[in-house]
Amino acid sequence: MQREVSDENVVTDIQSPQKLVEILNQHVIGHTQPKKAISNSIYYHYKKVQHNSIQQRFDKSNLLLIGPTGVGKSLLIKTVAQQ
């Protein structure tokens, strides 16, 4: 699938995984490993978007959160989405 990307859609300000974990720490207590995994996934996603926007191609990748009810999966994702 080919996709046109204009210069205004190129991501230039990418937070480091450590900075993303710090942001999540302000909103979510505990869950150290999931916060690190999500932060790394977000960072590499945006790096891929930045790199692929130059090449006009974008491959899809997913992140799957699994756990029992009430452990904070939705809270983590909602917090990341707000940032």
HELIX and SHEET records of a PDB file:
HELIX    1   1 ASP A    7  ASN A    9  5                                   3    
HELIX    2   2 PRO A   17  HIS A   27  1                                  11    
HELIX    3   3 THR A   32  GLN A   55  1                                  24    
HELIX    4   4 LYS A   73  GLN A   82  1                                  10    
END                                                                             
